[in-house]
Amino acid sequence: MLGDDEDVFDSVTWESPSAPAAYEGASAGLSGPGFRQSTAESEDGRDPHDPKWEGYLITSVKDPVKELAETKDAYVSYLVSAKTNLPIFSTPNPSARRRFQDFVFLRTHLAKDFPACVVPPLPDKHRLEYVTGDRFSPEFMERRRLDLHRFLQRLARHPTLQRSTLLRAFFESTEWHVIMHQHVAHPPVPEQSSGVIDSISDSLLNAFSRVRKPDERFLAMRESVDKFEEGVALSERLFNRVRNRTNVRASSEAKRDGNPEPGEDLTGDYHDLAVAVQGLGFLESGITDPLNHFSNTLLEFSALLRHTTQVTTDPFLVHLHSLLQYSHANRAVLKLRDQKQMDFEELSEYLSAVTAERDRLAAVISGRAGSTGLGLGAYIKDKVDALRGQDDDRARVERMRKLDAKIKELQDAVTTAHETSDAFSDETLREQKIFQRAKEAEMKEMLGNYADGQIEFYKAAMEEWERIIPIIQRIRVDV
């Protein structure tokens, strides 16, 4: 368990901690899965928005076990383990058993602690495509294990999230449930916002849905995200169509028996053709044996199609959908950056309006200008004040005093909002590079696995058909 004087959560800062010049186990040539490792504080030609790495973290989720079986509180636990040289970890090979709710807690609190980071999403609790049976079935547990494994891999590829003390506790703590209960009862206290921001309603801050002075860099990022998500969504639809045409159905009974039901997909067509050829063999007594061999080959090919769908196409589709959800998390960070800029713009406009009102009152009091020269709005306001008996100089001076205090408060708030917006923008630029590298690594892995599955399928199919060719050639045909 963590020490009582040690906070489970890292302080949320805009700048990643500087990497130490050297630490135990560090190596200049060290590499990790899908990202470049660097422990140098400064590098020639290094972009200021490049992520900073302190080491590697390689994670795995395996060995799902049903706990408290035969009770209403039954659940599945998974063995989470890691290999790392990060100095924040007390051991290079931490491991622990965790359940799905522990992953949910980890993800929720990482998202709260690191709002500028793209925290990967978890698989939907009730959305596991192409899996039948209850949540304790081997198929369901294996699919969830793969999804959770991918979730931890994404955290491990993030140079900030991989160093969070909560993630370390997730792998190392022997009293994780105590940590969970402590933070549910005493959640992290958010930073106190200035009083003027609290006084302005959300409707004012969010009155405009678009940034007034958009940054071209983030417009290009948003366009890139749109195109990527459009491509992934289109690929998901096309591969779903391919899957449905190949192996659209099989009832629970048919799956258990290993035989598909009659249907209009390729798997069913080859099965039906095998049955027809076998029936033909009973009629043609002279070639019954070759036809039976041909029928068996068709059945093997049908089973091979079904197997390829289960071990290659279905995982590919799940990974595609997961990648789309990951991109949605990235889009949310871009949207939050826009919101930070809109907060700054709205506060600036509010400050300008208050300053203009203060200048108008000063001009009226000094007699340098009348309300008629300051626009229709000022004229109407003066008339309303006159009807309320508030048009005397004493009331105007009091209002000016309040406006001066409001202006000072607003100036501080605008300065803070500007600094926050700039810092968030810098962090977002760094975050996009991290996400891009993680996305490229995942796409390479995903497409590579799919290609390997297809190669395995066609090799096995060729072997099946090549075995039947000599048998067919031995059939004698008398002319």
Secondary structure, DSSP 8 states (H G I E B T S, - for coil): ---TTS-SS----SS-----S--TT--TT--BTTB-----S--TT--TTS------EEEEEEEEEEESTTSTT-EEEEEEEEEE--TTSSSSS-EEEEEHHHHHHHHHHHHHH-TTS-------TT--TT--S-TTSHHHHHHHHHHHHHHHHHHHT-TTGGG-HHHHHHHH-S-HHHHHHHHHHS--------HHHHHS-HHHHTS-SS-SS--HHHHHHHHHHHHHHHHHHHHHHHHHHHHHHHH----HHHHHHT---S-SSHHHHHHHHHHHHHHHHHH-GGGHHHHHHHHHHHHHHHHHHHHHIIIIIHHHHHHHHHHHHHHHHHHHHHHHHHHHHHHHHHHHHHHHHHHHHHHHHHHHHHTS--GGGG-HHHHHHHHHHHHTT--SHHHHHHHHHHHHHHHHHHHHHHHHHHHHHHHHHHHHHHHHHHHHHHHHHHHHHHHHHHHHHHHHHHHHHHHHHHHHHHHHHT-----
